[in-house]
Amino acid sequence: MNLSDNVTIPPQVMARLVGDETVILDLASGTYYGLDTVGARIWQLIAEGKALASVCETLVDEFDVSRETLERDVLHLTEELCAKGLVNIA
């Protein structure tokens, strides 16, 4: 996985904003997952169809973090979501 990848959300995955976090439900397994504020923002940008590089471009302006750290964290979260079947690499 790299920053040029596009990520999609499968149809069996639903997400809702609850307070400051996003709750994700995998309808296929019935499992719930939670994302904190930053994770929720990443999810929102992925849901808008942005490539990971574009997600990073947006977030580097919104959060006080180095580009290197941000890219590493976005890739790490996306890999975790992919491993759980919550996103697919397009």
KELUM-576427 format. One record per residue: residue in one letter; x, y, z of N, C-alpha, C, O, CB in turn. Coordinates in pm, whole numbers, always signed. Glycine has a CB too. Example, Ala and Ser with C-alpha at 12.3 -4.5 7.8 and 13.67 -1.06 7.14 Angstrom:
BEGIN
<r A; nxx +1319; nyy -569; nzz +780; caxx +1230; cayy -450; cazz +780; cxx +1320; cyy -330; czz +780; oxx +1424; oyy -332; ozz +846; cbxx +1131; cbyy -447; cbzz +905> $
<r S; nxx +1285; nyy -225; nzz +708; caxx +1367; cayy -106; cazz +714; cxx +1290; cyy +3; czz +787; oxx +1341; oyy +114; ozz +804; cbxx +1408; cbyy -60; cbzz +572> $
END
This chain:
BEGIN
<r M; nxx +84; nyy -117; nzz +0; caxx +0; cayy +0; cazz +0; cxx +88; cyy +123; czz +0; oxx +190; oyy +130; ozz +69; cbxx -95; cbyy +0; cbzz +121> $
<r N; nxx +46; nyy +223; nzz -80; caxx +121; cayy +348; cazz -83; cxx +26; cyy +466; czz -102; oxx -94; oyy +447; ozz -121; cbxx +227; cbyy +345; cbzz -195> $
<r L; nxx +79; nyy +584; nzz -96; caxx -3; cayy +705; cazz -98; cxx -74; cyy +730; czz -230; oxx -168; oyy +809; ozz -235; cbxx +81; cbyy +822; cbzz -65> $
<r S; nxx -31; nyy +665; nzz -337; caxx -98; cayy +684; cazz -465; cxx -223; cyy +596; czz -478; oxx -298; oyy +609; ozz -575; cbxx -2; cbyy +653; cbzz -579> $
<r D; nxx -245; nyy +508; nzz -380; caxx -360; cayy +419; cazz -384; cxx -490; cyy +492; czz -358; oxx -496; oyy +587; ozz -280; cbxx -343; cbyy +307; cbzz -283> $
<r N; nxx -594; nyy +446; nzz -425; caxx -731; cayy +488; cazz -395; cxx -792; cyy +381; czz -307; oxx -767; oyy +262; ozz -326; cbxx -815; cbyy +512; cbzz -525> $
<r V; nxx -872; nyy +424; nzz -214; caxx -933; cayy +332; cazz -119; cxx -1084; cyy +346; czz -131; oxx -1136; oyy +457; ozz -140; cbxx -884; cbyy +360; cbzz +27> $
<r T; nxx -1154; nyy +234; nzz -130; caxx -1299; cayy +237; cazz -136; cxx -1357; cyy +167; czz -12; oxx -1291; oyy +84; ozz +51; cbxx -1351; cbyy +169; cbzz -266> $
<r I; nxx -1480; nyy +201; nzz +18; caxx -1550; cayy +140; cazz +131; cxx -1651; cyy +42; czz +74; oxx -1736; oyy +79; ozz -7; cbxx -1620; cbyy +250; cbzz +221> $
<r P; nxx -1642; nyy -85; nzz +115; caxx -1735; cayy -185; cazz +62; cxx -1880; cyy -154; czz +102; oxx -1904; oyy -88; ozz +203; cbxx -1696; cbyy -325; cbzz +112> $
<r P; nxx -1976; nyy -202; nzz +24; caxx -2117; cayy -171; cazz +52; cxx -2167; cyy -226; czz +186; oxx -2262; oyy -172; ozz +242; cbxx -2202; cbyy -226; cbzz -58> $
<r Q; nxx -2104; nyy -330; nzz +238; caxx -2151; cayy -388; cazz +364; cxx -2095; cyy -316; czz +487; oxx -2118; oyy -359; ozz +600; cbxx -2112; cbyy -535; cbzz +370> $
<r V; nxx -2022; nyy -207; nzz +466; caxx -1964; cayy -130; cazz +577; cxx -2037; cyy +3; czz +589; oxx -2045; oyy +81; ozz +494; cbxx -1811; cbyy -107; cbzz +555> $
<r M; nxx -2091; nyy +27; nzz +708; caxx -2165; cayy +149; cazz +737; cxx -2088; cyy +228; czz +843; oxx -2021; oyy +170; ozz +928; cbxx -2311; cbyy +118; cbzz +785> $
<r A; nxx -2099; nyy +360; nzz +838; caxx -2032; cayy +445; cazz +937; cxx -2123; cyy +560; czz +975; oxx -2197; oyy +614; ozz +893; cbxx -1897; cbyy +499; cbzz +882> $
<r R; nxx -2116; nyy +595; nzz +1103; caxx -2193; cayy +709; cazz +1155; cxx -2107; cyy +788; czz +1251; oxx -2027; oyy +732; ozz +1326; cbxx -2323; cbyy +661; cbzz +1225> $
<r L; nxx -2124; nyy +919; nzz +1248; caxx -2056; cayy +1008; cazz +1341; cxx -2134; cyy +1008; czz +1472; oxx -2254; oyy +1034; ozz +1473; cbxx -2042; cbyy +1152; cbzz +1283> $
<r V; nxx -2064; nyy +980; nzz +1581; caxx -2125; cayy +980; cazz +1714; cxx -2035; cyy +1065; czz +1804; oxx -1927; oyy +1021; ozz +1844; cbxx -2142; cbyy +832; cbzz +1772> $
<r G; nxx -2079; nyy +1186; nzz +1834; caxx -1995; cayy +1277; cazz +1910; cxx -1872; cyy +1313; czz +1830; oxx -1883; oyy +1360; ozz +1716; cbxx -1955; cbyy +1214; cbzz +2045> $
<r D; nxx -1755; nyy +1292; nzz +1889; caxx -1629; cayy +1324; cazz +1822; cxx -1568; cyy +1206; czz +1749; oxx -1460; oyy +1219; ozz +1691; cbxx -1531; cbyy +1377; cbzz +1922> $
<r E; nxx -1634; nyy +1091; nzz +1752; caxx -1574; cayy +976; cazz +1686; cxx -1670; cyy +918; czz +1583; oxx -1789; oyy +950; ozz +1581; cbxx -1535; cbyy +869; cbzz +1788> $
<r T; nxx -1616; nyy +832; nzz +1500; caxx -1695; cayy +763; cazz +1400; cxx -1706; cyy +617; czz +1441; oxx -1606; oyy +553; ozz +1476; cbxx -1632; cbyy +777; cbzz +1258> $
<r V; nxx -1827; nyy +565; nzz +1435; caxx -1852; cayy +425; cazz +1463; cxx -1876; cyy +356; czz +1329; oxx -1958; oyy +400; ozz +1249; cbxx -1975; cbyy +405; cbzz +1560> $
<r I; nxx -1802; nyy +248; nzz +1307; caxx -1810; cayy +173; cazz +1182; cxx -1871; cyy +37; czz +1213; oxx -1832; oyy -29; ozz +1310; cbxx -1670; cbyy +158; cbzz +1115> $
<r L; nxx -1966; nyy -6; nzz +1131; caxx -2028; cayy -137; cazz +1146; cxx -2004; cyy -217; czz +1020; oxx -2037; oyy -174; ozz +910; cbxx -2180; cbyy -125; cbzz +1175> $
<r D; nxx -1946; nyy -334; nzz +1038; caxx -1932; cayy -429; cazz +928; cxx -2056; cyy -519; czz +933; oxx -2066; oyy -607; ozz +1018; cbxx -1797; cbyy -514; cbzz +940> $
<r L; nxx -2149; nyy -496; nzz +841; caxx -2274; cayy -571; cazz +841; cxx -2252; cyy -720; czz +818; oxx -2332; oyy -802; ozz +864; cbxx -2367; cbyy -516; cbzz +735> $
<r A; nxx -2146; nyy -756; nzz +747; caxx -2118; cayy -897; cazz +719; cxx -2082; cyy -974; czz +847; oxx -2122; oyy -1090; ozz +863; cbxx -2006; cbyy -909; cbzz +617> $
<r S; nxx -2008; nyy -911; nzz +935; caxx -1964; cayy -980; cazz +1058; cxx -2040; cyy -933; czz +1181; oxx -2038; oyy -1000; ozz +1285; cbxx -1815; cbyy -958; cbzz +1079> $
<r G; nxx -2107; nyy -818; nzz +1171; caxx -2178; cayy -763; cazz +1286; cxx -2085; cyy -698; czz +1387; oxx -2123; oyy -675; ozz +1502; cbxx -2256; cbyy -871; cbzz +1354> $
<r T; nxx -1963; nyy -667; nzz +1345; caxx -1862; cayy -611; cazz +1433; cxx -1860; cyy -459; czz +1422; oxx -1867; oyy -403; ozz +1313; cbxx -1725; cbyy -670; cbzz +1401> $
<r Y; nxx -1850; nyy -394; nzz +1539; caxx -1838; cayy -248; cazz +1546; cxx -1693; cyy -208; czz +1567; oxx -1617; oyy -278; ozz +1635; cbxx -1926; cbyy -192; cbzz +1658> $
<r Y; nxx -1655; nyy -95; nzz +1510; caxx -1523; cayy -37; cazz +1529; cxx -1540; cyy +112; czz +1556; oxx -1638; oyy +172; ozz +1511; cbxx -1431; cbyy -62; cbzz +1404> $
<r G; nxx -1448; nyy +172; nzz +1628; caxx -1454; cayy +315; cazz +1656; cxx -1327; cyy +384; czz +1611; oxx -1217; oyy +330; ozz +1622; cbxx -1476; cbyy +339; cbzz +1804> $
<r L; nxx -1344; nyy +506; nzz +1561; caxx -1231; cayy +589; cazz +1520; cxx -1235; cyy +720; czz +1598; oxx -1342; oyy +779; ozz +1614; cbxx -1232; cbyy +615; cbzz +1366> $
<r D; nxx -1119; nyy +765; nzz +1646; caxx -1112; cayy +893; cazz +1715; cxx -1127; cyy +1007; czz +1615; oxx -1153; oyy +984; ozz +1497; cbxx -979; cbyy +906; cbzz +1793> $
<r T; nxx -1110; nyy +1129; nzz +1661; caxx -1132; cayy +1246; cazz +1577; cxx -1048; cyy +1245; czz +1449; oxx -1099; oyy +1272; ozz +1341; cbxx -1102; cbyy +1371; cbzz +1656> $
<r V; nxx -919; nyy +1214; nzz +1462; caxx -831; cayy +1213; cazz +1345; cxx -868; cyy +1097; czz +1252; oxx -877; oyy +1114; ozz +1131; cbxx -683; cbyy +1202; cbzz +1388> $
<r G; nxx -889; nyy +980; nzz +1310; caxx -930; cayy +864; cazz +1230; cxx -1061; cyy +889; czz +1160; oxx -1080; oyy +848; ozz +1045; cbxx -942; cbyy +741; cbzz +1318> $
<r A; nxx -1153; nyy +957; nzz +1228; caxx -1282; cayy +989; cazz +1169; cxx -1265; cyy +1082; czz +1049; oxx -1334; oyy +1067; ozz +948; cbxx -1374; cbyy +1054; cbzz +1273> $
<r R; nxx -1174; nyy +1177; nzz +1060; caxx -1149; cayy +1270; cazz +948; cxx -1088; cyy +1195; czz +830; oxx -1124; oyy +1221; ozz +715; cbxx -1055; cbyy +1385; cbzz +993> $
<r I; nxx -997; nyy +1103; nzz +857; caxx -938; cayy +1021; cazz +750; cxx -1049; cyy +942; czz +682; oxx -1055; oyy +937; ozz +559; cbxx -828; cbyy +925; cbzz +806> $
<r W; nxx -1137; nyy +880; nzz +762; caxx -1247; cayy +802; cazz +707; cxx -1337; cyy +889; czz +618; oxx -1376; oyy +848; ozz +509; cbxx -1331; cbyy +739; cbzz +821> $
<r Q; nxx -1367; nyy +1009; nzz +665; caxx -1452; cayy +1100; cazz +590; cxx -1391; cyy +1132; czz +453; oxx -1461; oyy +1132; ozz +352; cbxx -1475; cbyy +1230; cbzz +669> $
<r L; nxx -1261; nyy +1158; nzz +450; caxx -1194; cayy +1191; cazz +325; cxx -1189; cyy +1071; czz +232; oxx -1204; oyy +1085; ozz +110; cbxx -1053; cbyy +1243; cbzz +351> $
<r I; nxx -1168; nyy +952; nzz +288; caxx -1170; cayy +830; cazz +206; cxx -1310; cyy +811; czz +148; oxx -1325; oyy +777; ozz +30; cbxx -1129; cbyy +705; cbzz +291> $
<r A; nxx -1413; nyy +834; nzz +230; caxx -1551; cayy +819; cazz +184; cxx -1584; cyy +918; czz +72; oxx -1672; oyy +891; ozz -11; cbxx -1648; cbyy +839; cbzz +300> $
<r E; nxx -1516; nyy +1031; nzz +69; caxx -1535; cayy +1130; cazz -38; cxx -1464; cyy +1088; czz -167; oxx -1476; oyy +1156; ozz -269; cbxx -1484; cbyy +1267; cbzz +7> $
<r G; nxx -1390; nyy +977; nzz -163; caxx -1325; cayy +926; cazz -282; cxx -1184; cyy +979; czz -305; oxx -1129; oyy +964; ozz -414; cbxx -1407; cbyy +957; cbzz -400> $
<r K; nxx -1126; nyy +1041; nzz -203; caxx -992; cayy +1097; cazz -218; cxx -885; cyy +987; czz -210; oxx -896; oyy +894; ozz -129; cbxx -966; cbyy +1204; cbzz -109> $
<r A; nxx -783; nyy +998; nzz -295; caxx -668; cayy +909; cazz -286; cxx -592; cyy +941; czz -158; oxx -606; oyy +1051; ozz -103; cbxx -575; cbyy +924; cbzz -411> $
<r L; nxx -514; nyy +847; nzz -110; caxx -443; cayy +866; cazz +17; cxx -352; cyy +988; czz +14; oxx -339; oyy +1057; ozz +115; cbxx -361; cbyy +742; cbzz +51> $
<r A; nxx -290; nyy +1017; nzz -99; caxx -205; cayy +1136; cazz -109; cxx -287; cyy +1262; czz -89; oxx -242; oyy +1357; ozz -24; cbxx -133; cbyy +1140; cbzz -245> $
<r S; nxx -406; nyy +1264; nzz -143; caxx -496; cayy +1379; cazz -128; cxx -546; cyy +1390; czz +16; oxx -563; oyy +1500; ozz +67; cbxx -614; cbyy +1367; cbzz -225> $
<r V; nxx -570; nyy +1276; nzz +79; caxx -608; cayy +1275; cazz +221; cxx -498; cyy +1344; czz +302; oxx -527; oyy +1428; ozz +387; cbxx -631; cbyy +1130; cbzz +272> $
<r C; nxx -374; nyy +1308; nzz +276; caxx -261; cayy +1367; cazz +348; cxx -250; cyy +1516; czz +320; oxx -223; oyy +1594; ozz +411; cbxx -130; cbyy +1297; cbzz +308> $
<r E; nxx -271; nyy +1557; nzz +195; caxx -265; cayy +1700; cazz +160; cxx -366; cyy +1779; czz +243; oxx -335; oyy +1888; ozz +293; cbxx -293; cbyy +1720; cbzz +9> $
<r T; nxx -485; nyy +1726; nzz +257; caxx -589; cayy +1794; cazz +334; cxx -554; cyy +1798; czz +481; oxx -565; oyy +1903; ozz +545; cbxx -724; cbyy +1724; cbzz +314> $
<r L; nxx -511; nyy +1685; nzz +536; caxx -487; cayy +1676; cazz +679; cxx -365; cyy +1755; czz +726; oxx -364; oyy +1804; ozz +839; cbxx -470; cbyy +1532; cbzz +718> $
<r V; nxx -265; nyy +1768; nzz +643; caxx -145; cayy +1841; cazz +684; cxx -179; cyy +1988; czz +710; oxx -112; oyy +2055; ozz +788; cbxx -35; cbyy +1829; cbzz +578> $
<r D; nxx -284; nyy +2037; nzz +644; caxx -328; cayy +2175; cazz +667; cxx -420; cyy +2186; czz +788; oxx -434; oyy +2295; ozz +845; cbxx -400; cbyy +2227; cbzz +543> $
<r E; nxx -482; nyy +2076; nzz +828; caxx -580; cayy +2079; cazz +936; cxx -523; cyy +2045; czz +1074; oxx -577; oyy +2087; ozz +1176; cbxx -690; cbyy +1984; cbzz +905> $
<r F; nxx -413; nyy +1969; nzz +1077; caxx -357; cayy +1924; cazz +1204; cxx -212; cyy +1969; czz +1217; oxx -141; oyy +1983; ozz +1118; cbxx -367; cbyy +1773; cbzz +1216> $
<r D; nxx -170; nyy +1990; nzz +1338; caxx -33; cayy +2032; cazz +1367; cxx +55; cyy +1908; czz +1379; oxx +80; oyy +1858; ozz +1489; cbxx -26; cbyy +2118; cbzz +1498> $
<r V; nxx +100; nyy +1858; nzz +1264; caxx +179; cayy +1735; cazz +1259; cxx +272; cyy +1742; czz +1138; oxx +241; oyy +1807; ozz +1038; cbxx +86; cbyy +1608; cbzz +1251> $
<r S; nxx +385; nyy +1675; nzz +1148; caxx +477; cayy +1674; cazz +1034; cxx +420; cyy +1588; czz +922; oxx +343; oyy +1495; ozz +946; cbxx +617; cbyy +1622; cbzz +1077> $
<r R; nxx +458; nyy +1621; nzz +802; caxx +411; cayy +1546; cazz +683; cxx +450; cyy +1399; czz +695; oxx +370; oyy +1310; ozz +664; cbxx +470; cbyy +1607; cbzz +553> $
<r E; nxx +572; nyy +1373; nzz +739; caxx +621; cayy +1236; cazz +751; cxx +536; cyy +1155; czz +850; oxx +497; oyy +1042; ozz +820; cbxx +769; cbyy +1236; cbzz +795> $
<r T; nxx +509; nyy +1212; nzz +965; caxx +428; cayy +1144; cazz +1067; cxx +287; cyy +1121; czz +1015; oxx +230; oyy +1013; ozz +1033; cbxx +424; cbyy +1227; cbzz +1198> $
<r L; nxx +231; nyy +1222; nzz +951; caxx +96; cayy +1211; cazz +898; cxx +86; cyy +1100; czz +795; oxx -6; oyy +1018; ozz +800; cbxx +52; cbyy +1344; cbzz +838> $
<r E; nxx +178; nyy +1096; nzz +701; caxx +176; cayy +993; cazz +598; cxx +187; cyy +854; czz +659; oxx +116; oyy +762; ozz +618; cbxx +289; cbyy +1015; cbzz +497> $
<r R; nxx +275; nyy +839; nzz +756; caxx +292; cayy +710; cazz +823; cxx +163; cyy +668; czz +893; oxx +121; oyy +553; ozz +883; cbxx +408; cbyy +716; cbzz +924> $
<r D; nxx +99; nyy +762; nzz +962; caxx -23; cayy +731; cazz +1036; cxx -140; cyy +699; czz +943; oxx -218; oyy +609; ozz +970; cbxx -60; cbyy +848; cbzz +1127> $
<r V; nxx -152; nyy +773; nzz +833; caxx -259; cayy +746; cazz +736; cxx -242; cyy +607; czz +675; oxx -338; oyy +532; ozz +664; cbxx -261; cbyy +854; cbzz +625> $
<r L; nxx -120; nyy +574; nzz +637; caxx -95; cayy +442; cazz +581; cxx -121; cyy +332; czz +684; oxx -179; oyy +228; ozz +651; cbxx +50; cbyy +432; cbzz +529> $
<r H; nxx -80; nyy +354; nzz +807; caxx -99; cayy +254; cazz +913; cxx -249; cyy +229; czz +936; oxx -293; oyy +115; ozz +942; cbxx -31; cbyy +299; cbzz +1044> $
<r L; nxx -326; nyy +336; nzz +951; caxx -470; cayy +320; cazz +974; cxx -536; cyy +252; czz +855; oxx -619; oyy +163; ozz +873; cbxx -536; cbyy +457; cbzz +1000> $
<r T; nxx -500; nyy +292; nzz +735; caxx -560; cayy +233; cazz +615; cxx -527; cyy +84; czz +605; oxx -612; oyy +4; ozz +566; cbxx -512; cbyy +307; cbzz +489> $
<r E; nxx -404; nyy +48; nzz +639; caxx -367; cayy -94; cazz +638; cxx -449; cyy -173; czz +740; oxx -491; oyy -285; ozz +711; cbxx -217; cbyy -111; cbzz +667> $
<r E; nxx -472; nyy -116; nzz +858; caxx -554; cayy -182; cazz +960; cxx -698; cyy -197; czz +912; oxx -758; oyy -303; ozz +929; cbxx -551; cbyy -103; cbzz +1092> $
<r L; nxx -754; nyy -92; nzz +854; caxx -890; cayy -98; cazz +803; cxx -902; cyy -202; czz +692; oxx -1001; oyy -276; ozz +685; cbxx -933; cbyy +40; cbzz +752> $
<r C; nxx -802; nyy -208; nzz +607; caxx -800; cayy -305; cazz +497; cxx -793; cyy -448; czz +551; oxx -864; oyy -537; ozz +502; cbxx -680; cbyy -277; cbzz +402> $
<r A; nxx -710; nyy -470; nzz +650; caxx -695; cayy -603; cazz +709; cxx -825; cyy -651; czz +773; oxx -850; oyy -772; ozz +779; cbxx -583; cbyy -603; cbzz +814> $
<r K; nxx -908; nyy -559; nzz +820; caxx -1036; cayy -594; cazz +882; cxx -1151; cyy -597; czz +781; oxx -1266; oyy -623; ozz +817; cbxx -1068; cbyy -497; cbzz +994> $
<r G; nxx -1119; nyy -569; nzz +654; caxx -1220; cayy -573; cazz +549; cxx -1310; cyy -450; czz +546; oxx -1417; oyy -453; ozz +485; cbxx -1302; cbyy -694; cbzz +565> $
<r L; nxx -1267; nyy -343; nzz +612; caxx -1349; cayy -222; cazz +618; cxx -1325; cyy -128; czz +501; oxx -1408; oyy -41; ozz +474; cbxx -1322; cbyy -150; cbzz +747> $
<r V; nxx -1214; nyy -145; nzz +432; caxx -1186; cayy -71; cazz +308; cxx -1117; cyy -166; czz +211; oxx -1062; oyy -269; ozz +250; cbxx -1097; cbyy +54; cbzz +336> $
<r N; nxx -1121; nyy -129; nzz +85; caxx -1052; cayy -203; cazz -21; cxx -959; cyy -108; czz -94; oxx -988; oyy +11; ozz -108; cbxx -1153; cbyy -269; cbzz -119> $
<r I; nxx -849; nyy -162; nzz -142; caxx -759; cayy -84; cazz -227; cxx -810; cyy -96; czz -370; oxx -825; oyy -206; ozz -423; cbxx -609; cbyy -135; cbzz -215> $
<r A; nxx -837; nyy +19; nzz -431; caxx -896; cayy +18; cazz -566; cxx -788; cyy +8; czz -671; oxx -818; oyy +6; ozz -791; cbxx -979; cbyy +145; cbzz -589> $
END
